[in-house]
Amino acid sequence: MNTVKLQHGVSCRYTGTWNMKITKKVKIVLFFIWCFTIFVMFVGTIFVGKRYIEATFGEGYSVASVYIGESPVKKIYSRISEYKETLAAVINDTPEKFMNDDFIKELNKSLKGTNTHVIVKRNGEYICADDVPDFKKLKKEFDSFENSGYEKVFSDYVIHDTSTYQCSQIHYTYKGNNIAVYILTAYGDYMVQFRYAIVTFLLITLLVVILVGGLVSGLVYVEFVKPIVSLKEAAEAIGEGNLNTKVEYDKHRTDEIGELCRSFTDMENKLSESVELKIQYEKENRELISNISHDLKTPITTIKGYVEGIMDGVADTPEKRDRYLRMIYNKANEMDVLINELSLYANINNNAIPYEFHRVNVKAYFSDCMEEIQTTLATNNMMLKYEDYVDPDVKVVVDPDQLKRVINNIITNAIKYSDKENGLVEIYLYDEGDTIKVSISDDGKGIDEESLPHIFDRTFRADSARQSRGGSGLGLAICKKIIEEHGGKIWAKSKLGVGTTIMFELNKYTKGDEANEQSSDN
């Protein structure tokens, strides 16, 4: 016989954090992911756009100003025109100012943040040119316009090199000094700015992917993968025979995973109970087979002995042969009773006996039973005392034949284990409100306290001496099964040397019990 070994030590732990359905969790996470992505892209656009616009048009510009403010290009051209008019007025009125380096520096300082520089070339020397990136490359462009012939009139042109510049130049002579004034506005290196924007957006996108991926991965792991892996490990442990595997989880978690963990735990508990019950049944079956074998062996041995006595001529008179044959017949009847009880219990335990419930009047039913019981007891030199404290109209829904079997089994035990020459059986009926209680007492030798809780277990016998009295030990187990099928309960109390009382309760009939009936009134 294969048994499952119950072990300890395997624990499957998972504690949830959100008390909601998983679908709702996913929706919330997706909502926050979209909000976060939009926020990051919005902030990234503002940041990268501001840097791009400032690199192109100078400080003071933003993405918002491009859409709601004046056009930066128009504003730059307007600013350059103002510079040109201002510088032309200075050249006309006070041309000597461009001989002063401090004036040129102050002029550039006032243009700070506009991407515009004023560079003066005086007698071949460039003043304030160091602030312009890549001026060495631009110097060739300036030199090509040195002898352009323009006198106090600005000429405009665009310089394309690494960066793009809008340049306005005016050339004049003051006291023998050749002076060229350049208004240089840088639009920046478009390729560099474009690459910068692309790289920045790629980095932002990568950051968003990493953060979102990490968030989603963490959610999936904590909410899905971890409990599923734990359940898998627990299932494998149960498959290996460890039925004490416990799945620990948040009892307040109401989502699908929580329901799955609870279902798994319920399954494990029921499986463990089923295996334990199976082991108990197998143990009881072995005991039952052992007891039945012993009980059958005793009458068979007796029968063989008497048959041998007849065959060997020991029964040499008609009286002896008649006594031997009668003993053989009685022992055969004992064997028949044993086999019938075993078959009956097997059928009852497997629910193979159909119950036919009827609505019966308690007083009438038990009055009929008492006539048969009184006759049986009188045959065995015992007396009956019967008291009925139930109202005449009280009814119960029972299977009359099976209930009579319960009463007969209890009476049979009272007769079988009576240790007095003239025994007494007392039967009382009580009204307990929603139930009626039947009490059947005898004045036999009683049952000790240690054995009393087990007398309704199949094959249990309070002492070995009872084996000599015949019977399979299944009588009270059959009674318990039948009473439980009626929705009632049965119990006993006993005292050594005083006697035993078996009591059982049956539910009273109510109008809602018609569905339980299978035929008309008894």
Secondary structure, DSSP 8 states (H G I E B T S, - for coil): ----------EEE------S-HHHHHHHHHHHHHHHHHHHHHHHHHHHHHHHHHHHH-TT--HHHHHHS--HHHHHHHHHHHHHHHHHHHHHH-GGGGG-HHHHHHHHHHTTTTTEEEEEEETTEEES-TTSTTHHHHHHHHHHTTT----S--EEEEEESSSEEEEEEEEEEETTEEEEEEEEEEEE-HHHHHHHHHHHHHHHHHHHHHHHHHHHHHHHIIIIIHHHHHHHHHHHHHHTT-TT-EEE--TT--SHHHHHHHHHHHHHHHHHHHHHHHHHHHHHHHHHHHHHHHHHHHHHHHHHHHHHHHHTT---SHHHHHHHHHHHHHHHHHHHHHHHHHHHHHHHHTT-S----EEEEHHHHHHHHHHHHHHHHHHTTEEEEEEE-S-TT-EEEE-HHHHHHHHHHHHHHHHHT--SSSEEEEEEEEE-SSEEEEEEEE-SS---TTTGGGTTSTT--S-GGGGGG---S-HHHHHHHHHHHTT-EEEEEEETTTEEEEEEEEEB--GGGGGG--SS--
